[in-house]
């Protein structure tokens, strides 16, 4: 089978008259989904509900996301069809230096970009939620943040999942007394059902509710964060917080087999990589391929997109990212020219550039309201429990997103991802992300989807999109077993059930080095709205403890 260049552009846009018959929310935590539905029932729109869901997730999923971190909120507003990405990604502190994680011999100092004050970028979630409330929501922050404030005060019960996450980062949580006091029980892993109470965080959220952006980036919250960072020998300055800005960015859009994919631009690598992969796949008749051949092709497309990620992707406000070129079908045709269907391409033969499964951290949610407003949002503090450092007196668990920069060209980060010049550290720069909240529109449907999963986010979203395009139900988008290739290491990762023995043999015969994951990855939260009859369905990944609800 040969690659065929398809340049079909299918113009498509929802009309403002088209309305779903139900609202829906899918998130990684039942308390967050329920709180969001309550806000919709009170007359809030999808954007108000997004504030509530983000804030409750920050409280009840402290290992995944939070006000000490950031994220991307991809919006579609039904009234005027405005589509925008709110970029609330963390920034490198103004005092950050390109080699700040290297020792005198030029080697990366283990742990420095992962744990404690030096690992934390300037948080963006509070700016994003204040912006959402001011420009897109209908309700005041005092209303939309109220559920999170209440749950922070009353506490939530430790689950098995929480214990797994805290166990994974126990040593770091124990290192900081302020952190241990909140997230551990007598300095040890909390027992099942133990209540995590976050009084300081509740007060921090009240200041945000009262004063919006300034209630976080100035005044008491800001002063306490700065004092704590200084005590722990970090490098934040007042100017970092004063200068932090939410950025509205134009999404990346491209078509794939009659669907318009609307997704995220840099500083996420997700949109560009999805475009590259889907542009490659578009040239093949996937339904005429056998299972092994199809998975091989997926892996080869992933390999090429992740190689480009490593070389070209970074914060486009700081470096020239050739987005037009990388997302152009002709460019994909060039990449596809080196793909053989009978043989894997060793990553080492592609032009060079100078772990563990993800999915334990970060958080995604999807929202559709009855007006047709849509939100896909992926939020993160990076590794489980971020840097492990709570800024004293604020309850804010600070991110370790600085590890998403390329500390040294070619040196892998916590996800095994390598990077080059484009993602080098610079003051005020946003570190490259894989978070890929995505909308897929077609003449008969809207899909809203995304997932956590570190470097595997992009390929997990990809497989969700493919399942949707294949007309499979939303429950299958989130549940299907997954594969992943990220160029380096040169391995085809798979969940155990993703490949049967015949397919495994066939992939190995092509030269793929297979690695079965010991843990599942991803925690996809997805919504499907069928336009023809208005039907709405939603699903939460069975790998997690999330909840998807519709109001009908
Ligand atoms: N911290 C994970 C990501 O942004 O890709």
Boltz pocket constraint, residues with backbone or C-beta under 6 A from the ligand:
constraints:
  - pocket:
      binder: B
      contacts: [[A, 362], [A, 380], [A, 381], [A, 382], [A, 383], [A, 401], [A, 404], [A, 432], [A, 433], [A, 434], [A, 435], [A, 454], [A, 455]]
      max_distance: 6.0
